[in-house]
Amino acid sequence: MGKVVVQQELCKGCGLCVEACPKNLLVIGKDANSKGYYAVVQKDEEEKCNGCSLCAIMCPDVALEVYR
């Protein structure tokens, strides 16, 4: 089981991690951060995350942390 933690203030909502996730567990959120970007959030399906870290590898802003 894995868990993705998104640092909301660093995320620019580019969507690269959303496309990289093989389980489709990440989505662009509905709330903007202080810079006006809509940051990524993990769906409520944490049990499906396998902790592969592809989302964190793709993030150009190093805004994601993956825990296994």
Secondary structure, DSSP 8 states (H G I E B T S, - for coil): --EEEE-TTT-----HHHHH-TT--EEEEEEE-TTS-EEEEE-S-GGG-----HHHHH-TT--EEEE-
